[in-house]
Amino acid sequence: MLLRQMKYFVSVVECNSFTEAAEQCYISQSAISQQIQSLEKDLGVQLIHRENRKFSLTAAGEYFYGKSKGIIEDIENLRRETIRIGLDDELRLRIGYLRSYSGQELHQAVAEFSQLYPEVSISIVNGTHEELYDYLRFGNVDMILNDQRRAFSDEYMNFQLPECECYAEMSVRNKLAANESVTLDELRGTPCILISSQEQRKTEQEYYKNIVGFGGSFIFAESIEEGRLMVVGNRGFLPVEGVGTLTPEGTSIKRLPVFRGGKQIKRNYCLFWIKEHTNYYIEEFAGIFRRLILECIGS
């Protein structure tokens, strides 16, 4: 418990905010406040001087912060090295991601993870929503980046990412491209381009039509690159979600927020993995990816 409280305390000091520290530690603000108060009670000294919504460190708090930060770093290094020594020489992390995903943070996360853990071999595959779940269920991948279409299962770790907004990419020659946003009703006259394998076309079409709400006709592309070429050719619009930093539109494509009932459509994306197969490297990659997403939102 002391180590956890130390981490909470360091986070509060570095964020200079109980609210931001709580978000960073994935707990409630009241919980992190209670943990700090419990820590002070156990130590028998005051670490933080509270005044209205502001706080400052006492002399004991300054000392405890400096020592705690060093201890936490030492423990993290100890854990990493112990795991590295204890695992096989041939280490791997197999990641699946959604074919329609077009954010930049996945590439950044792979690069950052590889720099931290050069001994781990990373392999990447993509697929539709259903294909990714099959990959995960049957042990073909260790974790997947996927959209949420089912209720969460206790068999999986459901590592939620910030809610993402839905956009429609279309040719600048489309008459709707002059708008600042577009509604589902306005899009009905333009074919919807879905990224899907041939085997999953029916499933993808039913989901986007019946659940998301896209009407009209549907056409298909095998990859996000092919889909964008179809957009440039003014063959239809491509639905994309803002999961991180989207690629630049360029001069031939317009990206418009998609609205339904006066609000922009939002969807949930998660990193999923089988709970009983959780390991250090999966959790490390998930943390890196989520941090990059949050940095994108905050920038």
C-alpha positions as CSV (number, residue, x, y, z in Angstrom):
1,M,0.0,0.0,0.0
2,L,2.8,2.4,0.8
3,L,4.3,2.1,-2.7
4,R,0.9,2.9,-4.3
5,Q,0.4,5.9,-2.0
6,M,3.9,7.1,-2.9
7,K,2.9,6.9,-6.6
8,Y,-0.3,8.8,-5.9
9,F,1.6,11.5,-3.9
10,V,4.2,11.9,-6.7
11,S,1.5,12.2,-9.3
12,V,-0.4,14.9,-7.3
13,V,2.8,16.9,-6.9
14,E,3.9,16.7,-10.5
15,C,0.4,17.4,-11.9
16,N,-0.1,20.1,-9.2
17,S,-3.7,19.0,-9.2
18,F,-5.7,16.2,-7.4
19,T,-8.1,16.1,-10.4
20,E,-5.4,15.6,-13.0
21,A,-3.5,13.1,-10.8
22,A,-6.6,11.1,-10.3
23,E,-7.2,10.9,-14.1
24,Q,-3.6,9.9,-14.6
25,C,-3.8,7.2,-12.0
26,Y,-7.3,6.0,-13.2
27,I,-9.0,6.5,-9.9
28,S,-11.5,9.0,-8.6
29,Q,-10.5,12.4,-7.1
30,S,-12.0,11.4,-3.7
31,A,-10.1,8.2,-3.7
32,I,-6.7,9.8,-4.3
33,S,-7.4,12.4,-1.7
34,Q,-8.3,9.7,0.9
35,Q,-5.0,7.9,0.0
36,I,-2.9,11.0,0.6
37,Q,-4.7,11.6,3.9
38,S,-4.2,8.0,4.9
39,L,-0.5,8.3,4.0
40,E,-0.1,11.4,6.2
41,K,-1.9,9.7,9.1
42,D,0.4,6.6,8.9
43,L,3.5,8.9,8.8
44,G,2.2,11.1,11.5
45,V,3.2,14.3,9.6
46,Q,1.6,16.7,7.2
47,L,2.9,16.5,3.7
48,I,0.6,18.9,2.0
49,H,-0.7,22.3,3.2
50,R,-4.2,22.7,1.9
51,E,-5.8,26.1,1.3
52,N,-9.1,26.2,-0.5
53,R,-8.5,24.6,-3.9
54,K,-4.7,25.2,-3.8
55,F,-2.0,23.3,-1.9
56,S,1.7,23.5,-1.2
57,L,4.2,21.1,0.1
58,T,5.5,21.2,3.7
59,A,9.2,20.6,4.3
60,A,8.4,17.0,5.1
61,G,6.4,16.8,1.8
62,E,9.3,18.1,-0.2
63,Y,11.6,15.5,1.3
64,F,9.1,12.7,0.9
65,Y,8.5,13.7,-2.8
66,G,12.2,13.6,-3.7
67,K,12.9,10.3,-2.0
68,S,9.7,8.7,-3.3
69,K,10.4,9.6,-6.9
70,G,13.8,8.0,-6.7
71,I,12.4,4.9,-5.1
72,I,9.6,4.5,-7.6
73,E,12.1,4.8,-10.5
74,D,14.4,2.2,-8.9
75,I,11.5,-0.2,-8.3
76,E,10.4,0.2,-11.9
77,N,13.9,-0.5,-13.2
78,L,14.1,-3.5,-10.9
79,R,10.9,-4.9,-12.2
80,R,11.9,-4.4,-15.9
81,E,15.2,-6.1,-15.5
82,T,13.8,-9.0,-13.4
83,I,11.2,-9.6,-16.1
84,R,13.8,-9.4,-18.9
85,I,16.0,-11.9,-17.2
86,G,13.2,-14.3,-16.3
87,L,11.6,-14.5,-19.7
88,D,12.8,-16.4,-22.7
89,D,15.3,-14.9,-25.1
90,E,12.7,-15.0,-27.9
91,L,10.1,-12.4,-26.8
92,R,7.3,-11.2,-29.0
93,L,4.3,-8.9,-28.9
94,R,1.6,-9.6,-31.5
95,I,-0.8,-6.7,-32.2
96,G,-3.9,-6.5,-34.3
97,Y,-5.6,-3.3,-35.3
98,L,-8.7,-2.2,-37.2
99,R,-8.3,-1.9,-41.0
100,S,-10.1,1.4,-41.0
101,Y,-7.8,2.9,-38.3
102,S,-5.9,5.8,-39.6
103,G,-4.3,7.5,-36.6
104,Q,-0.6,8.1,-36.1
105,E,-0.3,7.1,-32.5
106,L,0.0,3.3,-33.2
107,H,3.1,3.9,-35.2
108,Q,4.5,6.1,-32.5
109,A,3.7,3.6,-29.8
110,V,5.4,0.8,-31.7
111,A,8.5,3.0,-32.1
112,E,8.6,4.1,-28.5
113,F,8.0,0.5,-27.2
114,S,10.7,-0.9,-29.4
115,Q,13.2,1.7,-28.1
116,L,12.4,0.7,-24.5
117,Y,12.4,-3.0,-25.2
118,P,14.5,-3.8,-28.2
119,E,14.6,-7.5,-27.1
120,V,10.8,-7.8,-27.9
121,S,9.9,-8.7,-31.5
122,I,6.7,-6.9,-32.6
123,S,4.4,-8.3,-35.3
124,I,1.4,-6.4,-36.6
125,V,-1.8,-7.6,-38.5
126,N,-5.0,-5.8,-39.4
127,G,-8.6,-6.9,-39.9
128,T,-12.2,-6.1,-39.5
129,H,-13.9,-5.9,-36.1
130,E,-14.9,-9.6,-36.2
131,E,-11.6,-10.8,-37.7
132,L,-9.7,-9.2,-34.9
133,Y,-11.8,-10.8,-32.2
134,D,-11.2,-14.2,-33.9
135,Y,-7.5,-13.5,-34.0
136,L,-7.6,-12.8,-30.2
137,R,-9.9,-15.7,-29.2
138,F,-7.8,-18.2,-31.1
139,G,-4.4,-17.0,-29.9
140,N,-3.2,-15.4,-33.2
141,V,-2.5,-12.1,-31.5
142,D,-1.8,-10.9,-27.9
143,M,-3.8,-7.7,-28.1
144,I,-6.1,-5.8,-30.5
145,L,-7.0,-2.2,-31.1
146,N,-10.7,-2.4,-31.9
147,D,-14.0,-0.5,-31.8
148,Q,-16.5,-1.5,-29.1
149,R,-19.5,-3.3,-30.6
150,R,-20.4,-5.6,-27.7
151,A,-20.9,-5.4,-24.0
152,F,-17.6,-5.8,-22.2
153,S,-16.7,-9.3,-21.2
154,D,-15.0,-10.3,-17.9
155,E,-12.8,-12.7,-19.9
156,Y,-11.0,-9.8,-21.5
157,M,-9.1,-6.7,-20.3
158,N,-11.1,-3.9,-21.8
159,F,-8.6,-1.0,-21.8
160,Q,-10.8,2.0,-22.8
161,L,-9.4,4.9,-24.8
162,P,-10.9,8.4,-24.8
163,E,-14.2,8.6,-26.8
164,C,-13.5,9.4,-30.4
165,E,-15.4,11.6,-32.9
166,C,-16.8,10.4,-36.2
167,Y,-15.9,12.2,-39.5
168,A,-16.7,11.7,-43.2
169,E,-13.9,12.1,-45.7
170,M,-15.1,13.1,-49.2
171,S,-13.8,14.6,-52.3
172,V,-13.6,18.4,-52.5
173,R,-15.7,18.0,-55.6
174,N,-18.6,16.6,-53.6
175,K,-21.3,19.3,-53.1
176,L,-21.3,18.6,-49.3
177,A,-17.6,19.5,-49.1
178,A,-18.6,23.2,-48.9
179,N,-20.2,22.6,-45.5
180,E,-18.5,22.8,-42.1
181,S,-20.3,19.6,-41.0
182,V,-22.6,17.0,-42.4
183,T,-25.6,15.0,-41.0
184,L,-26.5,11.4,-41.6
185,D,-29.5,12.4,-43.7
186,E,-27.3,14.6,-45.9
187,L,-24.9,11.6,-46.5
188,R,-27.6,9.3,-47.7
189,G,-27.1,10.5,-51.3
190,T,-23.4,9.6,-51.3
191,P,-22.2,6.0,-51.2
192,C,-20.5,5.0,-48.0
193,I,-17.0,3.4,-48.5
194,L,-16.3,0.7,-45.9
195,I,-12.8,-0.9,-45.3
196,S,-13.4,-4.7,-45.2
197,S,-12.3,-8.0,-46.5
198,Q,-14.7,-9.7,-48.9
199,E,-15.8,-12.2,-46.3
200,Q,-16.8,-9.5,-43.8
201,R,-18.6,-7.1,-46.1
202,K,-22.1,-8.1,-45.1
203,T,-21.3,-7.9,-41.4
204,E,-19.7,-4.4,-41.7
205,Q,-22.5,-3.1,-43.8
206,E,-25.1,-4.2,-41.3
207,Y,-23.2,-2.6,-38.4
208,Y,-22.7,0.8,-40.1
209,K,-26.3,0.8,-41.4
210,N,-28.2,-0.5,-38.4
211,I,-26.1,0.6,-35.5
212,V,-24.1,3.7,-36.6
213,G,-26.9,4.9,-38.9
214,F,-25.4,5.4,-42.3
215,G,-28.1,5.0,-45.0
216,G,-27.9,4.9,-48.7
217,S,-25.6,2.5,-50.6
218,F,-22.3,0.9,-49.7
219,I,-19.1,0.2,-51.6
220,F,-16.0,-1.5,-50.3
221,A,-12.2,-1.1,-50.2
222,E,-9.6,-3.6,-49.0
223,S,-7.5,-1.0,-47.2
224,I,-7.6,2.6,-45.9
225,E,-5.3,3.7,-48.7
226,E,-7.6,2.2,-51.4
227,G,-10.6,3.8,-49.6
228,R,-9.0,7.2,-49.8
229,L,-8.2,6.8,-53.5
230,M,-11.9,6.1,-54.0
231,V,-12.7,9.3,-52.1
232,V,-10.3,11.3,-54.3
233,G,-12.1,9.8,-57.3
234,N,-15.4,11.1,-55.8
235,R,-16.9,7.7,-55.6
236,G,-18.2,8.1,-52.1
237,F,-17.4,9.2,-48.5
238,L,-15.2,7.3,-46.1
239,P,-16.2,7.2,-42.4
240,V,-13.2,7.6,-40.1
241,E,-12.9,8.0,-36.3
242,G,-10.6,10.5,-34.6
243,V,-8.6,7.9,-32.6
244,G,-5.5,10.0,-32.1
245,T,-3.9,12.2,-34.8
246,L,-5.5,11.6,-38.2
247,T,-3.4,11.9,-41.4
248,P,-3.6,15.2,-43.2
249,E,-6.5,15.6,-45.6
250,G,-4.4,16.9,-48.5
251,T,-5.8,19.1,-51.2
252,S,-8.3,16.6,-52.7
253,I,-10.1,15.5,-49.6
254,K,-12.4,17.3,-47.1
255,R,-13.0,15.9,-43.6
256,L,-16.3,16.8,-42.1
257,P,-17.7,16.1,-38.6
258,V,-20.8,13.8,-38.8
259,F,-23.8,14.8,-36.8
260,R,-26.9,13.0,-35.6
261,G,-29.6,14.6,-33.6
262,G,-27.6,17.9,-33.3
263,K,-24.5,16.2,-31.8
264,Q,-21.4,14.8,-33.4
265,I,-21.4,11.0,-33.5
266,K,-18.9,9.5,-31.0
267,R,-17.7,5.9,-30.7
268,N,-15.6,3.9,-28.3
269,Y,-12.3,2.3,-29.1
270,C,-10.4,0.0,-26.8
271,L,-7.3,-2.1,-26.5
272,F,-8.4,-5.7,-25.7
273,W,-6.5,-8.7,-24.5
274,I,-7.4,-12.0,-22.8
275,K,-7.3,-11.3,-19.0
276,E,-5.5,-14.5,-18.1
277,H,-2.8,-13.8,-20.7
278,T,-2.0,-10.4,-19.2
279,N,1.8,-9.8,-19.1
280,Y,4.1,-6.9,-18.4
281,Y,4.8,-6.1,-22.1
282,I,1.1,-6.0,-23.0
283,E,0.4,-3.6,-20.2
284,E,3.4,-1.4,-21.0
285,F,2.3,-1.1,-24.7
286,A,-1.2,-0.3,-23.7
287,G,0.0,2.5,-21.3
288,I,2.2,4.0,-24.0
289,F,-0.5,4.0,-26.6
290,R,-3.1,5.6,-24.2
291,R,-0.6,8.3,-23.1
292,L,0.0,9.2,-26.7
293,I,-3.7,9.4,-27.4
294,L,-4.2,11.7,-24.3
295,E,-1.3,13.9,-25.4
296,C,-2.9,14.2,-28.9
297,I,-6.1,15.4,-27.2
298,G,-4.3,17.8,-25.0
299,S,-2.2,19.4,-27.7
